[in-house]
C-alpha cells in the first residue's frame, strides 16, 4: 500500500495524530473536506483553554491542586451512570486523561513551543458540595496565542513532514464511504470538491469535480462532531432538558456537520451517548458574522444578575460561570430558549471575556502591551464593539428604560418593570454588609480571595443601582451550539468498537468524533479546557497505538 495510515479530518486531533505518526516513521495520508485555509478546524477559533493539574502557573498563583482533587472534581462533574455499557471506555479514558493533565501534558506541549498566559482562569465553578460538579480550584490555562497558538506548532510540523514525504495532505477531499474487504476496512472513497478560497470559517461549495479511492493499513477518523448540524442536535436532544430550543446560534462553522459518524456507523461502528452534548447558555449574536448564524460565547465573571425570560432570578447555583448544563436545564425548564444578564459598566469592564481567537486579538497576537491595556478603564475593544453594535446588548440610565428596551428587543412586553426592579433591589440589599445569605454574593466575595480573579476577572462587589458604577447594561443570552460529548465508542487504544462490542482491528477514532475518548470521556459535563485537551490526548494515544500495533 502507498500509505501506512489514512487520517480523516485536519482539525487538532487529526493534526496531532498525523504528525505523531509521521514522527514515528509512518507514511500518512491526511484528508479533509475543507481547504488548507481551515487547517486546525474548530481549535483555531478557540480561546485555547487547557485543563492542567498542579501546573507551575497554578503554583505561581498560589493555587494548591493535586491529582486526587482533580479526579474528585471530574467524577462529581461527569456523573457517569452507564458504566457497564456506554460509559465503560469513556471512564477509562477519563482516568488516563486526568493523569495526563497532571503529568505529561504540559511538558509535551512545552517541548513543541506552546506557552501559557500566567493568570489561570476559574471555569465551571460548580457551587455545590466538595464532591459535586465543578472545579474546586482554577485550572483553565489560556494558550499564549489562543487557538492559533496551540494549532501552529502542529501545522509547522505537518509542513516539514510534507517536505520530507512522510505526509501527503489532500484538502477538499470529502470522504463518503469506508469500504470493507476481507473483514477489514482499508479503503476510503469519496468526492473531490471544487477548490474554494473562501475565508476561514465561511461556508464552502460542495460542488464535486472528481472521485477518489485510497487504501492504507490503518484508518483514523478525526472528523469532529455535530455542532453546526442543528438537525442532528435536535434529533439527539436529551429528554432531561425538555424540548430542543427553537432558536439557537452556532458556535462553530458550517463544516462541523458530523458526517463521518453516520458513515462509520454504516460499516458497523458503534455510536454511544448520543444525547450528551455541551451547548452554552451565554451566546450572543456576532455583530460581524463569519459563518451562518454565528454566535460568540461570553465567559462571564460571577457578578451579573441572571434572569429568565419573564424576569425571575435563577435559583442557586445557577450563577454566571458555575454550571453550564445545570443552567441550560434551568433555562429550558422555563419554556423559553433565552435569558438575560443585568449588570453595570464596571462589571462588564472586568468580567466579560469573549471566547474565540478572533475576539482576543491581544492574546492571539501575543502582545504583552495590548494585554496590559485590559487593566485600564473601559471594556476591551472587542467587548466595546458588542456594546456598540451587538443586537443583544442594551445600555440604559435607569431600570425603567432598561426594561422598556429589553421588551422592545424581544418584540412584546414580556418583562415587568416592577418585577425586574424588585429582583435588582433584593440583590442590592444583600450588599449592605460584607456577609450575606445570598449565595451569589458569597461567591463573588469568595472569588476575590483568588488573586487572579481579583486582578482581572471579578469586579469589586457593588449595587447595580449605584449610579457611579453605571450605566446599566442588559444582555440577551441565546443558546449557543458547540460540542458533541458522545460519539464513536473506542477502546483504550482508540480502536473503534463494532456493534457487537469487538473493536475493528485497524480503524481508530480521535477527538470529538470519539467523544474525546472512549465515546464519552466527559460523561454529562465538562470542567472546561478538556475539549482541546481531549483532541491532543486521543490523537497522541492513537498514534502510539498504531505504531505499537505496527499497522
Secondary structure as UniProt FT lines:
FT   STRAND          3..8
FT   HELIX           12..23
FT   TURN            24..25
FT   STRAND          28..32
FT   HELIX           36..38
FT   HELIX           41..45
FT   STRAND          49..51
FT   HELIX           56..60
FT   TURN            61..62
FT   HELIX           67..78
FT   TURN            83..87
FT   HELIX           88..102
FT   HELIX           104..111
FT   TURN            112..113
FT   TURN            130..131
FT   STRAND          140..143
FT   TURN            144..145
FT   HELIX           146..163
FT   TURN            164..165
FT   STRAND          167..171
FT   STRAND          173..181
FT   TURN            182..183
FT   STRAND          184..193
FT   TURN            200..201
FT   STRAND          208..221
FT   TURN            227..228
FT   HELIX           230..235
FT   HELIX           239..241
FT   STRAND          249..250
FT   TURN            254..255
FT   HELIX           259..266
FT   TURN            267..268
FT   STRAND          271..272
FT   TURN            274..275
FT   STRAND          277..285
FT   TURN            287..288
FT   TURN            292..293
FT   STRAND          294..300
FT   STRAND          305..307
FT   TURN            309..310
FT   TURN            316..317
FT   TURN            320..322
FT   HELIX           324..333
FT   TURN            334..335
FT   STRAND          338..344
FT   HELIX           345..351
FT   STRAND          352..354
FT   HELIX           357..359
FT   HELIX           361..364
FT   TURN            365..366
FT   HELIX           368..372
FT   HELIX           373..375
FT   HELIX           381..389
FT   TURN            391..392
FT   STRAND          393..396
FT   HELIX           399..410
FT   HELIX           417..429
FT   TURN            430..431
FT   HELIX           439..447
FT   TURN            448..449
FT   HELIX           451..456
FT   TURN            464..465
FT   HELIX           467..469
FT   STRAND          472..484
FT   STRAND          487..488
FT   TURN            492..493
FT   STRAND          495..498
FT   TURN            499..500
FT   STRAND          503..509
FT   HELIX           511..513
FT   TURN            515..519
FT   TURN            521..524
FT   HELIX           530..549
//
